[in-house]
Amino acid sequence: MGPLDVLWHLLNLLAPAVALGMIASALAKLLWRRELGAVRWRQLAGWGSGAAGVALLGGLVISGRDGRMATYVAMVLGCALALWWVGFRSRPR
């Protein structure tokens, strides 16, 4: 496998985590406009994608396979926790 193939495999592995982070951030900004008005969408998407990516890689290491339902559940929970932490918990009051 060449270096370009490795790059494509890594990008395809992390694509669900990035997509989940971006979609969840957009929906959160849409649903909680007033509460999340001070938080940038890019910041929410970055943290959500990062948390989902960590959960995805953790599920890959623990189960030995990609695409397990438990991994996807962990991705959703990790993304939701990151969005809550960045959007609601860490704001100045």
C-alpha positions as CSV (number, residue, x, y, z in Angstrom):
1,M,0.0,0.0,0.0
2,G,1.4,3.3,-1.0
3,P,1.4,6.6,0.9
4,L,-1.5,8.0,-1.1
5,D,-3.6,4.9,-0.2
6,V,-2.8,5.3,3.4
7,L,-3.9,8.9,3.3
8,W,-7.2,7.9,1.7
9,H,-7.8,5.2,4.2
10,L,-7.2,7.6,7.1
11,L,-9.5,10.3,5.6
12,N,-12.2,7.7,5.0
13,L,-11.8,6.4,8.5
14,L,-12.3,9.9,10.1
15,A,-15.0,11.1,7.7
16,P,-17.9,10.0,9.8
17,A,-16.5,11.7,12.9
18,V,-16.0,15.0,11.0
19,A,-19.4,14.8,9.4
20,L,-21.1,14.1,12.7
21,G,-19.3,17.1,14.3
22,M,-20.3,19.4,11.6
23,I,-23.9,18.4,11.3
24,A,-24.4,18.3,15.1
25,S,-22.8,21.7,15.5
26,A,-25.1,23.2,12.8
27,L,-28.2,21.7,14.3
28,A,-27.1,22.9,17.8
29,K,-26.6,26.5,16.5
30,L,-30.0,26.3,14.8
31,L,-31.9,25.0,17.8
32,W,-30.2,27.2,20.5
33,R,-29.5,30.4,18.6
34,R,-29.7,32.7,21.5
35,E,-27.7,30.5,23.9
36,L,-25.0,29.7,21.4
37,G,-24.8,33.1,19.8
38,A,-21.4,33.9,21.3
39,V,-19.8,30.6,20.3
40,R,-18.4,30.2,16.8
41,W,-19.7,27.3,14.7
42,R,-16.1,26.4,13.8
43,Q,-15.2,26.0,17.4
44,L,-18.2,23.8,18.1
45,A,-17.5,21.7,15.0
46,G,-13.9,21.3,15.8
47,W,-14.5,20.1,19.4
48,G,-17.4,17.9,18.3
49,S,-15.4,16.3,15.5
50,G,-12.4,15.8,17.7
51,A,-14.5,14.1,20.4
52,A,-16.2,11.9,17.9
53,G,-12.8,11.0,16.3
54,V,-11.4,10.0,19.7
55,A,-14.4,7.8,20.3
56,L,-14.0,6.3,16.8
57,L,-10.4,5.5,17.3
58,G,-11.0,4.1,20.8
59,G,-13.7,1.9,19.4
60,L,-11.4,0.7,16.7
61,V,-8.7,-0.1,19.2
62,I,-11.0,-1.9,21.7
63,S,-13.1,-3.9,19.2
64,G,-10.5,-4.4,16.5
65,R,-12.9,-3.4,13.8
66,D,-14.4,-0.3,12.3
67,G,-18.1,0.2,12.1
68,R,-19.4,-1.3,15.2
69,M,-22.7,0.1,16.6
70,A,-21.2,0.6,20.0
71,T,-18.5,2.8,18.4
72,Y,-21.1,4.9,16.7
73,V,-23.0,5.3,19.9
74,A,-19.8,6.4,21.6
75,M,-19.2,8.9,18.8
76,V,-22.7,10.5,19.3
77,L,-22.3,10.6,23.1
78,G,-18.8,12.1,22.8
79,C,-19.9,14.7,20.3
80,A,-22.9,15.7,22.4
81,L,-20.8,16.0,25.5
82,A,-18.2,18.1,23.7
83,L,-20.9,20.4,22.2
84,W,-22.5,20.8,25.6
85,W,-19.1,21.5,27.3
86,V,-18.0,24.1,24.7
87,G,-21.4,25.7,24.1
88,F,-23.0,25.8,27.5
89,R,-20.6,24.9,30.3
90,S,-17.5,26.9,29.5
91,R,-19.3,30.2,28.7
92,P,-18.7,33.2,30.9
93,R,-21.8,33.9,32.9
